[in-house]
Amino acid sequence: MAIQSPCIKACKIDDRSALCEGCGRSIEEVMNWARMSNAERATIMSGLAERMSKHFPAAKS
């Protein structure tokens, strides 16, 4: 089963971090998500909570 996208439909790329303020992915990760393997997606997913807390500490993660 494919790993689902972490997108919460609140897309806005932060100028400073170059990450989406909604899900924490880079624009490249967002654009390539459908072509990635489950292993690649899992690697990204495992780091999103840390990215969000580091770059967007006021956001709920």
N, C-alpha and C positions, 0 to 999 in steps of 0.2 A: 504494500500500500504506500502510495506517495505521501511524503511529508507535506502537509498543508502550509500555505503561505501564512506568515505572521501578520500580514497586512490588516490594519484596522480601519482602512478607508479614511485616514487622517494624514494624507501624504503632504509633507512639506520638507524639503531638503534644507537643513541647517547650513548656513554659509560657513560657519567656523569648523564644524566637524565633518561636513559633507555626508551626513547621515540623515535618514528620514526621521523626523521627530515623532512619527506615529509608531514605527516598527523597529527602528534602529539599524536598518540595512542601508548599505551604500546604493547609489543609483545603479551601479553596475550589477550588484546582487539582485536588485529589483528587476532590472531588465533581463537578466539571464536566468531567473528562478525556474522558469518552465523547462529550460534545457539542462538544468543541473541534475546530477545523480542524487539519490537519497542520501548518500554519504556526504556529499558536498552540502546539501541542505541541512543535514544534522549538525555538521560542523558550525555552520552559520547560526543555527538555532541555539546551539549550546553557549554561544557568546553574546547573544542579544541582551539578556538581562544585565550583564556587566556593562555593555556599551551604553544601555539606556541609563543606568545609574551613574555612570561616569560623565556622560555628555548632557543628560537631561535629568538631573537629580530631583527636580520638582515633579516630574512625570511619574505616573503609576506604572510599575513594570511587573 
